[in-house]
Amino acid sequence: MAVGNLIPFSFFSVSRSRHLRRSHPLQQELERLNIDNLQTWEPKRSSRVCEGAVTSVEARSEADQRRQEREKHPKHMEEATAPPADTWEQTRQKMVAVLVLTETSQLLRSMNQSPSELNRNNRSSLKKGKTIRMGQRALQRVQPSLPSRIPSLTPPSSSSPSLRCAPSSRRPLRPRPMSSHIVGYPRIGPKRELKFALESFWDGKTGAEDLQNVAADLRRSIWKHMAGVGIKYIPSNTFSYYDQMLDTTAMLGAVPSRYGWESGEVGFDVYFSMARGNDSVPAMEMTKWFDTNYHYIVPELGPSVKFSYASHKAVEEFKEAKALGIDTVPVLIGPMTYLLLSKPAKDVDKSFCLLSLIDKILPVYKEVLTDLKSAGARWIQFDEPILVMDLDTNQLQAFSDAYSHMESSLAGLNVLIATYFADVPAEAYKALTSLKCVTGFGFDLVRGLETLDLIKVDFPRGKLLFAGVVDGRNIWANDLSASLKTLQTLEDIVGKEKVVVSTSCSLLHTAVDLVNEIKLDKELKSWLAFAAQKVVEVYALARSFSGVKDEAMFASNSMRQASRRSSPRVTNATIQHNVAAVMKSDHRRSTKVSARLQAQQKKLNLPPLPTTTIGSFPQTADLRRIRKEFKARKISEIDYVQAIKVEFEKVVKLQEELGIDVLVHGEAERNDMVEFFGEQLFGFAFTSNGWVQSYGSRCVKPPIIYGDVSRPKAMTVFWSSMAQKMTKRPMKGMLTGPVTILNWSFVRNDQPRYETCFQIALAIKDEVKDLEKAGITVIQIDEAALREGLPLRRSEQELYLDWAVHAFRITNCDVRDTTQIHTHMCYSNFNDIINSIINMDADVITIENSRSDEKLLSVFHEGVKYGAGIGPGVYDIHSPRIPSAEEIAERINKMLAVLDSKVLWVNPDCGLKTRKYSEVKSALSNMVAATKLIRSQLNKS
């Protein structure tokens, strides 16, 4: 038994001992656990010791009580309280834990003593080296089979070929599970193990078994972490090789016919073809998951789809956890969320009612439930985040009918329906809480505070309330005292025994483990909590709510909250004043877009249907190595600049040879379109391993906006000027817009988001001015995430769009008419915000179109007039498939049916960063060839 198995991970910064060498196993363990107050780390009074490790006095007290009860009612106690066969072994292990923890805590206290105290109190032990061996002797004396040193709990490393834990014949002690729950957990791994395993598999370097082994090791690590902390309701089936919606499509056998699947279990070939496409067919559409930066694969459904039970993943993962001794709650995307996030297949009328398929998919759900019950499942969690949307009466009735229809299959299971990301509207709340077959209801009480009012008015008696008080979408440490007050409010309404402490949503949307951040400064790190630490926060709140409050932990948390509020690095009076001033104007350019386009054409002299790309070119291994070496100061700045210059020249030459009209420099100097700018702005901080899954193997490392934002100096002018000198053609200056920087960051939660956004907008405005002064005539300000931040409720959307569009206009309101401002948007449904896009007043917008089956074009069919330049994407860059020139030409002709050739641009859907050069050359060559073909047709007509 290791001490590490007895203590939940602490998320506090540490004051480590100077008297124990950093290389010693105990010191490594301390660093892993971040133990900062060793005086409180004692078995009798510290909540960091698991509840299973009771003191010997407590153990004797419990034993005496049982003995007295047996003497009073011998037969009754023999039948009712006879322990399972392993209870006495567990009791012995508890006694071992007490001894280990008592002796080791003496050691830990000694490490915090001054040298004089050490010499005075422990001189002989120190001389003989006995202090280091105290815990080891305790282990060996009571249980010789245990290891002779305390093992490290370092998380799996991507450099290790295997993440498997060593097998053990003994089940480690765990804290007694409290009434705590985690909605879901990141699946990518603490150091992106899944990403590298996926890409190695896709490249043919490893096989399916290798990928499955890495996945199994990650799942095991996740489950053991939650069980080790003491979480009661641990989720399973939240792991995915690509996307949970795609997993559900596989489970239902809803595979589009073009992938050639007919029956049987959906395997990797079909699964990844749906996600990524293959040489012969394109991928399925991908779009944003509600208002997050996570993308899901959109199901394609119609009346002819034959649903069948085609993936047993949910049952297999439940059994996998059970074999580890961990009882989990299998999680399924609920039938309503699945259908309402789907779309009619390409050959199906767009007016097709997706909910008409509810009776066809429920039999498959029933089969899954039957299998789970047979495997021993006691709980099932249905994720129904669609309930936070504005659903109509018919949709809510379909929801109620669906779960009523499954009632017989749900018999014998405890059912949890989880909602998240926003308030649940009153009508949906009523429909949800009226369900008879449901045991508990999960609510987001971070972004859904108004739901509290509904709970106060009416919550069904006897049901469990899963209270999402720990933020699953940000990285700030929870204010434990504030969350505890919320829980106490709920206690007054539903009763203490009916409240389960939970996360607001899946932790998929936050980084994995703060332990891996060794470069963050101590103060900032103390303000943060990643997924692993949020699990601990949930347990700490559950314990405290149950009456066992860790006073030291709560006091330390309060100090850190106060530190953040009062830190001088957070606020800047000048920046606050500048933001207040910008709200007095709408920052529109003085000239209409039609007049600007004429002035720009005279200067740029572009052909009809001008071609361009979105910004980035392939990020090769050599390029990433060069940036890494420069950051590590292994190469000089001169060598670094020269290497980037060579890459620029290659990209410029390729575009000129292909015949691209408006060029980009390829962004070789940039690691990420947000991180690159954040690293050069005040108010931002960056992690080393704070990766978050965006889709599939694609991970992003969001910056942390902790304070007021400003630009100390120019960020891109040097590189853009260098690239422009390499060609006579227009070279875009490439910037990321303020709304996208905001939405793709972990944003401070101590002021309104629009204030932070306006601060970023002012910084980008300064950069635009400097680019224009440097002679850059085309400047692209990407707002890829504008739609992503749109609130889920219609009543809140207008306010967001007003300040988001305003922030974009701030960035370019002062440029000359001859300077052409582009923007770019991708992978969202833009049809419902097209008027706001027009209101941005950009000269040209490039926008994703091809992967969504040209959904964007439908708004122009409906009569929307767009007078600025527009470039709907002509091919999907997230698939390795290379479209033919004929296919691209057909897409251009579809665009010309609704758009004037004078405003139409030709471009890919998005940047080319994730593609290989061989794919880029072929695809762009076909794109240019298709454009020339259409130009010749236009000239003839």
Helices and strands as residue ranges (DSSP letters): G 3-5, H 25-33, G 38-40, H 56-72, H 74-80, H 87-111, H 115-128, G 131-133, H 134-142, H 193-202, H 208-229, E 234-236, H 244-251, G 257-259, H 268-276, E 286-288, E 295-297, E 300-301, H 313-323, E 328-333, H 335-340, E 343-344, G 354-357, H 358-374, E 379-383, G 385-388, H 393-405, H 407-410, E 414-418, H 426-433, E 440-444, H 450-457, E 464-470, H 480-494, G 496-498, E 499-503, G 507-509, G 514-516, H 522-526, H 531-545, H 551-566, H 573-582, H 593-604, H 621-631, H 637-658, H 675-678, E 682-685, E 692-695, E 698-700, E 704-710, H 717-724, E 732-736, H 738-743, E 746-747, H 753-773, E 778-782, G 787-789, H 794-812, E 820-825, G 831-833, H 834-839, E 844-847, H 857-861, E 869-872, H 885-896, H 917-940
